[in-house]
């Protein structure tokens, strides 16, 4: 998909002015964070699991070359095939070659952010192949010709009334007078429309939550079961995954799965956790005839050993964006590419360049909630600061912004002068507010810093904490 990250500010203003989006985002804020909190509270060892999950991913990245070779060896031993793709072009070409080998006309797809990253749907359509998204959210946005707005809930920016309108516009063969008021009716209609596509597809494409080196397996988690139909009914199953999805053993995958579902949807485990290891064996009742894994680099290997390697620990749970005040205000489309929220603010510049995506690391309050909820303890604020540093040293910031930073740095090295000027400004604005009623009294810089830097309790906004602090001070 074409990136519009460079227009983040305009995208954000559009999101803020969209009342339907704001309603949808308000529902998200009362959903995912609360469910995660309840799930974590029921698991006393959750924090210890975060440490274990971090160590598993760090170990894998340290020996990634070894585990990649072991994974390929075990895939081949199970009669599968691994395709190495350095770029998006190579990954798309591999998919097309596999599809053409069986003259495929219809391809069903489970949810895959890698497929979104390389623009696979548009590429297949240009080559005469019809891709059909089977995840409900992905199916909805495919009908609407929109990109996903969230990692695990791609249509979270929509209300059910919009979905009903889309179904009426696209499912023209159905009774125009049918009721589509309830969510269940929408799900039933999507199921009825998609079922023939599952049966007609020659190729099924899925992503992978994890790849297991010791067995050559791919693992997907879903709550709809569409992934199972996508990878078992067609003649060919293609797995699309990036290099960092690898874990050494099934035991390691099980540990990370305990973190993933709780962090993503507040479940102890997703409804479906499916392990695929090679094509159908002679005594199997079903399954694909061919099993292919396309391993995409697309810039990941350049992060190894550098200051952004920690980002490769990400397990795509979306907890960071579910707790991010910026994402909650503007939505996922404002970020202008596949990945949004704090993880997108770090990963997107890594993949498409900081010149294109430089706004994203700056779209943060640095409240720290993203790091505090990350199941594998990625220091997202620190990584965003690294990108800000790269912007500054590369002179990619606007001149006014750079001049302001230089002035602030000059003052920060002179604390006596800094605090004197801040207090003068605060008192001046307070006097103006008391005299003319046109300004609000601002807290001293130390007050802002204390509120900004301390992680807020889940479910609480920093503005509400500051208001409470001001009220408490006025009572004393």
N, C-alpha and C positions, 0 to 999 in steps of 0.2 A: 504494500500500500504506500501511497505517496505521503511523505511526512510533512506535517504543517507545524512542527514544534517551534519553528522560528516565529510563528504568529501566536505564541501562547497568550500574550496579553490580550489580543483581540478575541481569541477563543474563550478566554476566561470571562471577559465582559459579556460575551454572548451567553455563556452558561449562567452567569449571575442574573441575567435578565430573562431567563426562561422559567416561567412559573411552574410548568409541568416537571421540568428537571429538578427544580428545587423541592417539589413535593416528593419526588422519587428519592432524592438524596436524604431527605428528612426521615423517610421510612428506613433507609439503609442504616442510618446512625442509631436508630433504636433497635436494630435487628442484630447484625453481625457482632458488634462489640459486646452486647449483653450475652448473647449465646456463647461467645468465646469465654467470657468471664465465668459463667456458670460451669462450663465444661472444665476449665482449668481448676476451679475450686474443688471439683469432685476428684481430682487426681493430685494427691499430695506431693508426688515425686515429679511434677511437671517441670519445675525449675532444674532439677537434676537431669531430666531428660533433655532439656535444652543444651546443657553442657555436653551430654553424650552426642546429641545430634550435630553440634558444632564440631566436635572432634572427629566424627565420622566423615563429614564433608571435608574438613581440613586434611585429614589423612589421604582421602581419595585424590584431592587436588595435588597433593605433594607427589603422589605416585601415579598420576593420571595416565602417563604413557603406558605403564605396566598394565593397569586395569583396562585400558582401551584394547590393548592387544589380547588380553585374556578374554574380554567380552567377545571380540570377533572370533577368536578360536572356538569358544563354546557355542556361538551362534552357528558357525559353519559345521561344527560337530553334530548339531541338531538339524541339519539339512536346510538351514537358513542362509541368508546372504547379507553382508554388511556393505553399504555404499558410503564412501567417505566424500563429503562435500565441503570444500573449503569456502565456497561462496553460495549466495542465494541462487545464482544462475546454475551452478552445478547441482544443487539440490533439486531445483525445478526440472532440469534436464533428466535427472535420474528417475523422478516420478513419471515423466512423460514416456521415457523409454520402457518402463515397466508396464504402463497402461497400454501402450501400443503393441506390446508383445502378445496381448490377448485381445487386441482390437476393442478395448473397453470404450463404451459409450457413456455409461453412468458410473460415477464414483461416489460412494457414500463416505462421509467424514465424521469422525468424532471430534470433540473440541481439541484444537491444537494451536497453541500460540506460535509455534514455529511455522505452521502453514500460513498464519496471518503475517508473520514477519517477512516471509519470502513472497507474499502475494500470490499464493498458489491457485486460489480459485480463479482469479482473472486470467492467469496463464493457461489453465486447463480449458477455460471457455474459449480463449483465442485459438486453441488447437483442437476444437471440435469435441471436447469432452465436457459433460455436464457434471459439476460437483454439487452434491446435495448435503448440506449440513444437517446432522441428525440430533445434536444437542439442541434442546428446545430454545434456549437463548440464542445460540448461534443461528438456528433456523429462522428465528424472528428477524434478526438483524440482516441476514442474507436476503430475505424478502424485501426489506426496507433499504437495501444497498448502503448499509452503515457499517462502520468498523465496531469492534467490541469496545465497551466503555469500562470493563472490569475484568480482572483475570479469571474469576470463577463464575461470575454472573454477568455475562456479556451484554444482556439487555436490561441491566438494572436501572438505566436512565429512563425507562419507559413505564407508563402506567397501563393497566390492563385494558383501558378503553382504547388506547392507541394500538395495542396488539389486536383487539377485535376489529378495528378499522382496517388494519393491514390484512388480516385474514379474509375479510369480506372483499377487499380489493383484489387479492391474489387467488383465492379459492373460488373462482367464479362458477365452477361446475356444481357447487353445493347450493342448497336452498337459500335464497337471499333473505328469507324471512326467519331463518334459524336464530335461536337465542345464543348470544355469546356474552352473557352478563357475568357468569361465574368463571373463576379461574379453571375449575375442573372441565367446563365445557370447552375452553380454549385448548387445554391439554388433550382432551379426547379428540378434538378435530385435528390437531397436529399429528397425533398418533395414527389416525385413520389415513391421513394424506401421506405420511412417511412410510407406512408399512409396505406398500407396493415398491417403493424405491429401494428398500432394503433387499427385497427379493430380486429386483432387476439388476442390481449392481454387480459388475465384474470385479471391481477392486474396492477394498475398504481401507481408508487411511485413518490412523489414530495418532495421537501424541503419545507421550509416556511421562508418567510422574517420576518413575525411576527405571533405570536399566541396571540389571544385576550381573556383575562380571562373572561370578562363580558358576552361573547356570546359563548365561546367554539369554536371559528372560527380559521381557518388558512388562511393566506394571502400570495399569491405569486405575483410577478411582472415579466413579460416577455415582449419581443418585437417580439416574433414569434408566440405566440398562442399555442405552443406545450404543455405548461403546462395545458391549458384547456382541450385539447384532452386527455392528460394523466390521468386527474383526473375525467373525466366525462364518457368516453367510456367504460372502463373496469368495471367488476362487483365489484371490491374492490379498494378503494383508500386508500393508506398508506401515511401518512405525517411523514417525518423524520425531527426532529428538536432538537436542544440542548436547555437546560433549559433557557438560557439567551434570547431566542427569544420572551419571554413573554412580553406583555404590558397590562396595566389594562383595557383600554377601546378602542372602535373603534375610538373615537376622538383622543386618544393618537396615535393610529396607523396612522391616517390621517396626524397628525403633522409630524411624522417621515417619512412618505412617501414623503412629500414635501422636506425633506432634502435628502432622499435617491436618487431619480432620478437625481436631480441636481448635487449631488456629484459624482454619478456613471457614468452617460452617458451624462450629460449636458442637460437632458430633464426636462421639467416641471413635467411631469408624464410619466411613462412607457406606452407603447402602450396598454398593458393588465394589469389590476390590478384585481385579482380574489379572492373573499372571499368565502371560503367553510365552511359550517356549517352542519356537519352531512351527513348521506346518503340521498338517494332520498326519498322524501315523496310520499304518495299515489297519490297526484294530480300533481306531477312533471312529465314533459315530458321526462327527461333524468337524468342521474346521477348514481352514484354507489349504489350498494345494501348494502355495508358495508363501514364504515368510521373508520379508525384506526389512532391513533396518537402515534408514538413512541418517547418518551422523553428521550434523551440521556444526561447522566451526563459526564462520561468519564473524570473526573478530574476537571470539572467546579466548583463543589461545594467546592472543596478545596481552590479555589481562593477567596471565599466570606469572607469578613472581614479582608483580608490581603492586602499586598502592591500591589498586582496585580489585585484587584477587578475591577479597572477602565477598564481593558481590556474587561470585560464582557458587557460593553456598546456598543461594536462594532456592527454595523448594516451591515457589509460586503459590503460596497459601493466601495471599492478598491481605493478611492481617495489618500490614503497614498502611495500606490505603484505607482500610476500614476504620482506622483510628486517626487518620490524617485530617486536620482541620482544613487544609487547602483543598484536598480532594473532595471533602464533604461540601465545600462551598462551590466548586466549579465543575466537578464531574470529570470523568475519564477522557472524554473527547477533547477537552481543552489541552491535554498534553500532546496531542497531534500525532501520535504514532501508536504502535501496538501496546506498549507498556506504559502504565500511568502510575500516579501516586509516588511515594518516596522511592520505591524500587525502580520505577521508570525514570525518575529524576537522576538516578545513578547509572542505570543500564543503558538508557537510550543514548546519552552522549558517548558511551563506550562503543556503541554499534554504528551510529550514523554521524558521529562527530560533534564536538562541543560547539563548533561554529553554527551548526544547524539546530542543536538542542540546548544551547547555552542558557535559555530562560529557565529550564526545568530545575537545575540545582538551586536556583534562586527562589523558586516557588515553594518556600518552606518557612515555617515559623521557628524551626529548630527547637520545638518543644520537647523532642526526644521520645515521644510516644511510639514512633515507628521502631526504634531500636529496642524499647522496653518490651514490645509484644512480639518481636521477630523470634520465631521458634529456633532459629540457628544463630541468633545473636549477631546479625550483620550490623556493624556500626554505621548505619545509613547517614546520620548527620555528619560524621567525620568524612565520609566519602563525598558527600555533597560539598563540604568545605574544600576538599581536594580539587573538585571541578571548578569551584569559584576561584581558587588559586591559579588553576591553569588558564582560566579566562583572563584573569588580571595580567599574568605574565605574558600571555599571548596578545595582549592589547585588543581583546575582543569585546570589552565593555564599552558603552558610550563614553565619550570624553567627560561629560558632566559627572557621571557615576564614578569614573576613575579619580577625578579631581576631589570629589567628596570623600572618597576613601583615603586619599592622601592627606586631606585636611584632618580627618578623624584620627589617622595614624599619628600625625604630628602632635595632636592634642593628647592622645592616649599615652604618649611618652612623657607627658608633663602633667601628672595626676593633679597637682595642686591647681594649676590653671584650668584643667578639665572640669574638676568638681566645682570650682568657683563659677565658671561659665554656665554649667548646668543649673546650679542653684539660682543664679541670676535670671536665667531664662524661665525657670519654673516660677519664681516669685513674680516676675514681670507678667507672665501669662495669668497667674492667679490674681494679680491686681487688676488686670484688664477685665477678667471675668467678673470680679466683684464690682467693678465700676460700671461696666457697660453690658455685661451679660452676654458677650459674644464669644467667649472662649471658655473651655472647660479647664479646671486646674489639672495640670499634669503632675504625676508623681516624679520624684527624683529618679535619675538614671539607675541608681542602685535598686530602687523598687521594681522598675521594669526588668532589670537583669534577674532579680530573684524569681520573679514570676515566669520569665521566659525560660530559664535554664533548668528549673526543677521539674522533673516529670510529674505531670498531673495524674491524679487517680483516674482510672478508667471511667468513662461516662461523664466526666466533669470538663467543662470548658475553662480555659485559662482566664477568660473574661469574668466568668462567675467567681473564680477564686480571687481575682483582683478586687471585684466589687465587695466580696465578703471581708477582705482585708481592710478596705477603706471604711466599711461600716464599723468594724471592730475598733479601728483607730478613732473614729468619731465618738464612740461611746466611752472611751477612756478619758 
